[in-house]
Amino acid sequence: MACFGFCKGNDSIAIAERGSYMQSAPIGNPSHHGRHTPVPTPRPVTFQPIAVPSITVDELKSLTDNFATKYFIGEGAYGKVYHATLKNGRAVVIKKLDSSNQPEQEFLSQVSIVSRLKHENVVELVNYCVDGPFRALSYEYAPRGSLHDILHGRKGVKGAQPGPVLSWAQRVKIAVGAAKGLEYLHEKAEIHIIHRYIKSSNILLFDDDVAKIADFDLSNQAPDAAARLHSTRVLGTFGYHAPEHDIKIVMYVARAYDR
């Protein structure tokens, strides 16, 4: 996922962004009126139609008994995660995102991109919800949890025990699946997305040891997309990791793990 967080430390720039003008001469000089340079209007955010259906807040509350504790399964960097079953019987995880100041159109731009990511080794977005400051995303549910859960025990749960020891064949299949998911995001997706924060808790496991990449952000896209979007708050993890960091997880999974 190019970086959308731009510095705003310069006061003249901050004023200009509110629609004023930058003055080229010191204030208070009656003999010189100075020149005023108009600030260009920011380009509007444009995006393709979102490829997944929306879901209402009332529906989400109904599915989770108003986000009750019994449906709570974890908490990430940007909000709480709940397990639910849609009316059509499909199991999903619902990420109830923390409130942020990100403009709605920018959020929807990111949702639009993620909604069109279709690959057997990338976690699928199922629904999205935007209702004023309330925002949530639902993804397909991983019945076996994350790779971290298998190797070390469920993350954030005190005393959690690791899962069964993975065979070499399982390790290789998981590693290859994760690598294919990264290859798709980095090189084959409609808009290339650099994950930047790949780790065992971001590799989810499905039946038959199918591994899928999750929690990718949009902070390292192609420059043209980055110019339109200015936040990584919602869909990913802030911070930088060099591209070669991605290979570490493949090596980690493939090597012998002794307990």
GUKEDO-203180 format. One record per residue (C-alpha): x, y, z; residue number from 1; residue in three letters. Coordinates in steps of 0.5 Angstrom, whole numbers, plus 500, padded with zeros to 3 digits. Example, Ala and Ser with C-alpha at 12.3 -4.5 7.8 and 13.67 -1.06 7.14 Angstrom:
BEGIN
<site <525 491 516> 1 "ALA"> <site <527 498 514> 2 "SER"> 
end
This chain:
BEGIN
<site <500 500 500> 1 "MET"> <site <505 511 497> 2 "ALA"> <site <505 515 503> 3 "CYS"> <site <499 519 504> 4 "PHE"> <site <501 523 510> 5 "GLY"> <site <503 530 508> 6 "PHE"> <site <507 535 513> 7 "CYS"> <site <503 541 514> 8 "LYS"> <site <508 545 519> 9 "GLY"> <site <509 551 515> 10 "ASN"> <site <504 556 517> 11 "ASP"> <site <503 560 510> 12 "SER"> <site <502 553 507> 13 "ILE"> <site <496 552 512> 14 "ALA"> <site <493 558 511> 15 "ILE"> <site <493 557 503> 16 "ALA"> <site <490 551 504> 17 "GLU"> <site <484 554 507> 18 "ARG"> <site <483 558 501> 19 "GLY"> <site <487 565 503> 20 "SER"> <site <493 568 499> 21 "TYR"> <site <501 568 501> 22 "MET"> <site <503 575 502> 23 "GLN"> <site <510 576 499> 24 "SER"> <site <512 582 503> 25 "ALA"> <site <512 583 510> 26 "PRO"> <site <505 585 514> 27 "ILE"> <site <505 593 516> 28 "GLY"> <site <509 596 510> 29 "ASN"> <site <504 601 508> 30 "PRO"> <site <509 603 502> 31 "SER"> <site <508 596 499> 32 "HIS"> <site <502 592 498> 33 "HIS"> <site <506 586 496> 34 "GLY"> <site <504 581 491> 35 "ARG"> <site <499 576 492> 36 "HIS"> <site <499 569 489> 37 "THR"> <site <493 565 488> 38 "PRO"> <site <493 558 491> 39 "VAL"> <site <491 552 486> 40 "PRO"> <site <484 548 488> 41 "THR"> <site <486 541 490> 42 "PRO"> <site <484 536 485> 43 "ARG"> <site <477 532 487> 44 "PRO"> <site <478 525 489> 45 "VAL"> <site <475 521 484> 46 "THR"> <site <474 513 484> 47 "PHE"> <site <471 507 480> 48 "GLN"> <site <464 504 483> 49 "PRO"> <site <465 500 489> 50 "ILE"> <site <465 493 487> 51 "ALA"> <site <462 490 494> 52 "VAL"> <site <455 492 497> 53 "PRO"> <site <454 497 503> 54 "SER"> <site <451 495 509> 55 "ILE"> <site <448 499 514> 56 "THR"> <site <449 500 521> 57 "VAL"> <site <443 497 524> 58 "ASP"> <site <444 491 520> 59 "GLU"> <site <451 491 523> 60 "LEU"> <site <448 492 530> 61 "LYS"> <site <443 486 529> 62 "SER"> <site <449 481 527> 63 "LEU"> <site <453 483 533> 64 "THR"> <site <448 484 538> 65 "ASP"> <site <450 491 538> 66 "ASN"> <site <457 489 538> 67 "PHE"> <site <457 485 544> 68 "ALA"> <site <463 482 548> 69 "THR"> <site <461 475 545> 70 "LYS"> <site <462 477 538> 71 "TYR"> <site <469 480 540> 72 "PHE"> <site <475 477 537> 73 "ILE"> <site <480 482 537> 74 "GLY"> <site <483 489 536> 75 "GLU"> <site <487 491 531> 76 "GLY"> <site <491 498 530> 77 "ALA"> <site <485 502 528> 78 "TYR"> <site <479 498 531> 79 "GLY"> <site <476 492 534> 80 "LYS"> <site <474 486 530> 81 "VAL"> <site <468 482 531> 82 "TYR"> <site <465 475 528> 83 "HIS"> <site <458 475 525> 84 "ALA"> <site <454 471 520> 85 "THR"> <site <451 475 514> 86 "LEU"> <site <443 473 513> 87 "LYS"> <site <446 469 507> 88 "ASN"> <site <450 465 511> 89 "GLY"> <site <457 467 510> 90 "ARG"> <site <461 468 516> 91 "ALA"> <site <465 474 516> 92 "VAL"> <site <469 479 521> 93 "VAL"> <site <467 486 522> 94 "ILE"> <site <472 491 523> 95 "LYS"> <site <469 497 527> 96 "LYS"> <site <474 502 525> 97 "LEU"> <site <476 508 530> 98 "ASP"> <site <473 515 528> 99 "SER"> <site <478 519 524> 100 "SER"> <site <478 526 521> 101 "ASN"> <site <479 522 514> 102 "GLN"> <site <474 525 509> 103 "PRO"> <site <469 521 507> 104 "GLU"> <site <471 521 499> 105 "GLN"> <site <478 519 501> 106 "GLU"> <site <476 513 505> 107 "PHE"> <site <471 511 499> 108 "LEU"> <site <477 511 494> 109 "SER"> <site <481 506 498> 110 "GLN"> <site <475 502 499> 111 "VAL"> <site <474 502 492> 112 "SER"> <site <481 500 490> 113 "ILE"> <site <480 494 495> 114 "VAL"> <site <474 492 493> 115 "SER"> <site <476 490 486> 116 "ARG"> <site <482 486 489> 117 "LEU"> <site <480 479 487> 118 "LYS"> <site <486 473 488> 119 "HIS"> <site <485 466 492> 120 "GLU"> <site <491 469 496> 121 "ASN"> <site <488 475 498> 122 "VAL"> <site <483 476 503> 123 "VAL"> <site <476 479 500> 124 "GLU"> <site <473 485 502> 125 "LEU"> <site <465 483 503> 126 "VAL"> <site <462 489 505> 127 "ASN"> <site <463 496 507> 128 "TYR"> <site <459 501 512> 129 "CYS"> <site <459 509 512> 130 "VAL"> <site <454 513 516> 131 "ASP"> <site <457 520 518> 132 "GLY"> <site <463 518 523> 133 "PRO"> <site <462 511 523> 134 "PHE"> <site <465 506 519> 135 "ARG"> <site <466 499 518> 136 "ALA"> <site <469 494 513> 137 "LEU"> <site <467 486 513> 138 "SER"> <site <472 481 510> 139 "TYR"> <site <471 474 509> 140 "GLU"> <site <472 470 516> 141 "TYR"> <site <479 465 516> 142 "ALA"> <site <476 459 520> 143 "PRO"> <site <484 457 522> 144 "ARG"> <site <486 464 524> 145 "GLY"> <site <492 467 523> 146 "SER"> <site <499 464 522> 147 "LEU"> <site <501 467 528> 148 "HIS"> <site <496 463 532> 149 "ASP"> <site <498 457 530> 150 "ILE"> <site <506 458 531> 151 "LEU"> <site <505 462 538> 152 "HIS"> <site <498 462 540> 153 "GLY"> <site <492 467 539> 154 "ARG"> <site <495 474 539> 155 "LYS"> <site <493 478 545> 156 "GLY"> <site <490 472 549> 157 "VAL"> <site <494 471 555> 158 "LYS"> <site <497 463 556> 159 "GLY"> <site <494 462 549> 160 "ALA"> <site <498 455 546> 161 "GLN"> <site <500 454 539> 162 "PRO"> <site <497 450 534> 163 "GLY"> <site <499 443 532> 164 "PRO"> <site <506 443 529> 165 "VAL"> <site <506 444 522> 166 "LEU"> <site <509 439 517> 167 "SER"> <site <514 441 512> 168 "TRP"> <site <509 440 506> 169 "ALA"> <site <504 445 510> 170 "GLN"> <site <510 450 511> 171 "ARG"> <site <511 450 504> 172 "VAL"> <site <504 451 502> 173 "LYS"> <site <503 457 506> 174 "ILE"> <site <509 460 504> 175 "ALA"> <site <508 459 497> 176 "VAL"> <site <501 462 498> 177 "GLY"> <site <503 468 502> 178 "ALA"> <site <508 469 496> 179 "ALA"> <site <503 469 491> 180 "LYS"> <site <498 474 495> 181 "GLY"> <site <504 479 495> 182 "LEU"> <site <506 478 488> 183 "GLU"> <site <499 480 486> 184 "TYR"> <site <498 486 490> 185 "LEU"> <site <505 488 488> 186 "HIS"> <site <505 487 481> 187 "GLU"> <site <499 484 478> 188 "LYS"> <site <493 488 481> 189 "ALA"> <site <490 494 478> 190 "GLU"> <site <493 499 482> 191 "ILE"> <site <500 496 485> 192 "HIS"> <site <500 496 493> 193 "ILE"> <site <506 495 497> 194 "ILE"> <site <504 491 503> 195 "HIS"> <site <510 494 507> 196 "ARG"> <site <508 491 514> 197 "TYR"> <site <507 483 512> 198 "ILE"> <site <508 479 519> 199 "LYS"> <site <505 472 521> 200 "SER"> <site <499 475 524> 201 "SER"> <site <497 478 517> 202 "ASN"> <site <497 472 514> 203 "ILE"> <site <490 468 515> 204 "LEU"> <site <489 461 514> 205 "LEU"> <site <483 457 511> 206 "PHE"> <site <481 450 510> 207 "ASP"> <site <487 446 506> 208 "ASP"> <site <492 450 509> 209 "ASP"> <site <490 456 504> 210 "VAL"> <site <494 462 506> 211 "ALA"> <site <491 469 504> 212 "LYS"> <site <494 476 505> 213 "ILE"> <site <490 481 510> 214 "ALA"> <site <491 488 513> 215 "ASP"> <site <495 491 507> 216 "PHE"> <site <494 499 506> 217 "ASP"> <site <494 504 501> 218 "LEU"> <site <500 508 503> 219 "SER"> <site <505 505 497> 220 "ASN"> <site <501 506 491> 221 "GLN"> <site <503 508 484> 222 "ALA"> <site <505 516 484> 223 "PRO"> <site <498 518 480> 224 "ASP"> <site <494 514 486> 225 "ALA"> <site <498 517 491> 226 "ALA"> <site <497 524 489> 227 "ALA"> <site <489 523 490> 228 "ARG"> <site <489 520 497> 229 "LEU"> <site <492 523 503> 230 "HIS"> <site <491 518 509> 231 "SER"> <site <493 511 511> 232 "THR"> <site <489 511 517> 233 "ARG"> <site <483 506 515> 234 "VAL"> <site <486 500 511> 235 "LEU"> <site <493 499 513> 236 "GLY"> <site <499 500 518> 237 "THR"> <site <503 506 518> 238 "PHE"> <site <510 506 518> 239 "GLY"> <site <515 504 513> 240 "TYR"> <site <518 497 511> 241 "HIS"> <site <523 496 505> 242 "ALA"> <site <521 491 500> 243 "PRO"> <site <526 486 502> 244 "GLU"> <site <522 485 509> 245 "HIS"> <site <517 482 505> 246 "ASP"> <site <521 476 504> 247 "ILE"> <site <523 475 511> 248 "LYS"> <site <516 472 512> 249 "ILE"> <site <517 467 507> 250 "VAL"> <site <523 464 510> 251 "MET"> <site <520 464 517> 252 "TYR"> <site <515 460 515> 253 "VAL"> <site <519 455 511> 254 "ALA"> <site <524 454 516> 255 "ARG"> <site <523 449 521> 256 "ALA"> <site <520 451 527> 257 "TYR"> <site <522 447 534> 258 "ASP"> <site <518 448 540> 259 "ARG"> 
end
